[in-house]
Amino acid sequence: MKDLFRETVFGRLVRLASGRKLFAYDEELDPSILQQYQPTDSESSSTHNIDGEQTLQNVGKASGPRESFVVYQDKSIAIEQEKGADHLLVTWDPNDPHNPRNWSTPKKVFVTFQICLLTTSIYIGSAIYTAGLQGVEAHFEISPVKALLGLTLFVIGYALGPMVWAPMSEIPYIGRNPVYVGTLFAFVLLQLPVIYASNSSMLFAFRFITGLVGSPVLATGGATIADIYEPKKQAYGIGIWGVAAVCGPAFGPLIGGFAVESLDWRWTIWVLMWLSALCFVFLFFSLPETSSSNILYRRTVRIRALTNNLRLKCEPEIEAEGMSGKDIVMMVFIRPFTLTFTEPICFLINLYLALIYGLLYLWFESFPIVFLDIYHFTLGTGGLAFLGILIGAFLIMIPFFYYNYKYVEPQFSEDGRLRPEIRLQPAFVGAFLIPICLFWFGWSARPSIHWIMPIIGSSFFGMGSFLLFMAVLAYLGDAYPKYIASVFAGNDLMRSSFGAAFPLFADAMYSRLGVGWASSLLGFLSVAFIPIPFVLYYYGRNIRGASKMATHDL
């Protein structure tokens, strides 16, 4: 427990306030640990040339630009020589308990739960607003389309925020936690201007800002899962995280509907504020840092200060020192755009998921028409209809985990690698479930057919979107392992942009075409995109081979 709290924002602040006396690290408590970081003169002089002459106890050859390095017996440090530099390289022990991938299973599950809670707390912010749309229209005397801007601008904030926050979390000096906790604190406070907005412009402006500052987990959450699970097991963590993402849009209208029925539209935002505030307190005290680069960098800084050995470096620090201000700007602001629009794999997958996301938000606008106007549900009970989507995601999760355990895990190589295209196989099923849902929902939503039928149909969307998201997000992570947070940020940008735009024409489309043909139009559109996962499965390896940023050796 001490190790967990020490790596939280609370623990790091306590350490700072106490002059590093509280929550001390092993090397601060046991001086004998530092001996390995103080090489003797003979050890320092034993590093020879790039031909790999015997030095110290173990000699290894570095990959990439490093020409040679010397590893000590405990394998936690190495002497690096590169272009005249002579560093004592601090690395991870193979079984180092402080490396996030070596954490115990209960600790990994606890961290996964916190990321899921954060994801649901933020994602619910878009859908919960829709329950109060009529109240917003009446209070500010605006049209239904203009009232929808509160949803659209919030989702646009979702889209733009990760383009900055996600790459920032990859910088070793920063890590994940300051981004998560700092932006969540702002998200909580900025709900007050939304609640007390004096006019619609103020309401819409702060809805955009709250979406912007609340967005990091929507892209970086997947990177956090990758921090703590080895590649073979990441699908399980990503899968649970994906269900948490579905919980937001599913629970939002339900909770918001009852809140509006009892009080007014402002109470939807109060609920959002209370939920996110609870999440902030929980994460502040109990979410540990998961970025191995940041943890290793801070360990190196501590040991360097304790030993006064300026030769001590870690690989993330060396890479960061080699980055100019221009490089950092490029990484934070440019790389996600570059990956999205210059990499064919990223562009096709992002476009497909953007379509699914846009269809989801547009299709959600038909639920009040179907369940309030046709089946005469109340605003609160109408929110229960959205649970069909969540149930579908839960139902498909167990077969997906079984498939991953039985068929995917055995295909990993001994060094824990997998050909990325294998990840796409569940998308072959998911791609067909989306149009099945839309046709079923559209033509079963009529007074002569029981209300349970469109809800059953909606469960296929939960199943299909779960399989698609799990397959293609895992594929992106495996195809671009060095840029995973930036890749997810680009994905979030495109799909959130579609999610923001599509609801604006939902009312007009469903009013003119009716529920049946409007849903069918969406179904035909989703059919047109079915070939994408199949094309990438059969030709993705060749596409990766022509890329400068994708992995080539699988």
Secondary structure, DSSP 4 states (H G I P E B T S, - for coil): -HHHHHTSHHHHHHHHHTTT-SS--HHHH-GGGGGGGS--HHHHHT---TT----SSEEE--STT--EEEE-TTSSEEEEEETTEEEEEE---TT-TTSGGGS-HHHHHHHHHHHHHHHHHHHHHHHHHHTTHHHHHHHHT--HHHHTHHHHHHHHHHHHHHHHHHHHHTSTTT-SHHHHHHHHHHHHHTHHHHHT-SSHHHHHHHHHHHHHHT-HHHHHHHHHHHHHS-GGGHHHHHHHHHHHHHHHHHHHHHHHHHHHHHS-THHHHHHHHHHHHHHHHHHHHH-----HHHHHHHHHHHHHHHHT-TTEEEHHHHHHHT--HHHHHIIIIIHHHHHHHH-HHHHHHHHHHHHHHHHHHHHHTHHIIIIIIIS---HHHHGGGGHHHHHHHHHHHHHHHHHIIIIIGGGS-TTS---GGGGGHHHHHHHHHHHHHHHHHHHH-STTS-THHHHHHHHHHHHHHHHHHHHHHHHHHHHSGGGHHHHHHHHHHHHHHHHHHGGGGHHHHHHHHHHHHHHHHHHHHHHHTTHHHHHHHHHHHHHHHT-SSS----
